[in-house]
Amino acid sequence: MGKNKLLKLVENHGSPLFIVDHKIVRENYRRFNKALPRVQAYYAVKANSDPAIIKTLFDEGSSFDVASYNEFIQVYNLINKWREKKKEFFIWDKIIFSNTIKDRDTLKKINKYKPLVTYDNIEEVKKIKDYCSKAGLVLRLKVPDIGSQIEMASKFGAEPSDASMLIKKAFDLGMKVEGLSFHVGSQCTNFENYVTALGIASGILNEARSNGYDLNIIDIGGGFPALYDSNVPRFEKLARVLNQEFDRLFPDDVEIIAEPGRFIVATSAILISEIIGKGKRDGKIFYHINDGVYHTFSGVVFDHWIPKFHTFKSGKKEICAVVGQTCDSFDKISLAENLPANLQIGDYFYTENIGAYSIASSTRFNGFDGAKILHINK
Ligand SMILES: Cc1ncc(COP(=O)(O)O)c(C=O)c1O
């Protein structure tokens, strides 16, 4: 979007302004689908749970990956509202509950929906049996996440050497394991992680089948890299590798699903923030803006994300700090941005590619509301 259009929008709607371009959401979803024809995408709602985004993706044919009861029921109710009149849907086709650890109350509440849920340890499978016995199970495996922006393997996934035991244990308890899942870490640019993970999953699937357990879902998780800059390898290159591995490793009766989050929404949003204060501290200019790490820039903390600040005005540049609006000294977005030194209170910054893990993890710390959300091209 051009700078003039951005300026018009912020002048009309105020700041901070989080602009979601649904044309880009649709393009990203279609790109994912086209490059991976064998895969059904379950959009990871945690990346950005705005109902308008869920609607756009629902209309495109997406399914959804949820992490909590609130996400589950939000998506479930929305699907019921939007689905063609009286047309029932099979819940596994539309929703996977992919948080491997669920509290007992959540399990009790979702039992009646007969959900598809993941697990990665014995305690969890016993808990699911006790509180959500109508669920279908997917065993999440620990796989390499080397070089990914956000690592997953230290917190989630069963050791592959325990997989056979965990599958047998579930069947012995009277539950049914439907498939296997993994996550190679978010913003994964090391495609070898996927190749290794698929190899591990195929070995376990074949062994389970030869033991008489009819597993037929492979869930390849998220991790698909968003094009934050030109150094990020192209998604289509990854898709070529994945398609080859699917054909080599999995017969046609294996259903392959994925849980893309960042790839679908990261590039779809721009934030416009406003300078509300300007100070000089130890010789460095500090631009204080009306957003921060407790709000739309939460990805700086939780997502290891490094935002870039663009300006509408030019001027001689120097190294400046950009800090948030709260009273907390932790609320520093960047201490070294090469920015025009002549910006004034009331001038704006804009930050691209801020659609994922931003408003989703924003708080109301210090009583600030957070950015206004504007949807365009819906
Ligand atoms: C279980 C699970 N699936 C999918 C995702 C989405 O990952 P990404 O945004 O890297 O596509 C996450 C992210 O944390 C996750 O934990």
PDBQT file of the ligand as one rigid body, heavy atoms in Angstrom, charges set to zero:
ROOT
HETATM    1  C1  LIG A 401       0.666 -26.559  17.672  1.00  0.00    +0.000 C 
HETATM    2  C2  LIG A 401       0.937 -25.407  16.794  1.00  0.00    +0.000 A 
HETATM    3  N1  LIG A 401       0.495 -25.452  15.519  1.00  0.00    +0.000 NA
HETATM    4  C3  LIG A 401       0.684 -24.422  14.666  1.00  0.00    +0.000 A 
HETATM    5  C4  LIG A 401       1.335 -23.278  15.079  1.00  0.00    +0.000 A 
HETATM    6  C5  LIG A 401       1.514 -22.172  14.090  1.00  0.00    +0.000 C 
HETATM    7  O1  LIG A 401       2.853 -22.076  13.741  1.00  0.00    +0.000 OA
HETATM    8  P1  LIG A 401       3.326 -21.042  12.634  1.00  0.00    +0.000 P 
HETATM    9  O2  LIG A 401       2.790 -19.727  12.993  1.00  0.00    +0.000 OA
HETATM   10  O3  LIG A 401       4.818 -21.143  12.692  1.00  0.00    +0.000 OA
HETATM   11  O4  LIG A 401       2.817 -21.521  11.311  1.00  0.00    +0.000 OA
HETATM   12  C6  LIG A 401       1.835 -23.192  16.387  1.00  0.00    +0.000 A 
HETATM   13  C7  LIG A 401       2.552 -21.991  16.834  1.00  0.00    +0.000 C 
HETATM   14  O5  LIG A 401       2.925 -21.825  17.954  1.00  0.00    +0.000 OA
HETATM   15  C8  LIG A 401       1.619 -24.278  17.270  1.00  0.00    +0.000 A 
HETATM   16  O6  LIG A 401       2.041 -24.242  18.533  1.00  0.00    +0.000 OA
ENDROOT
TORSDOF 0
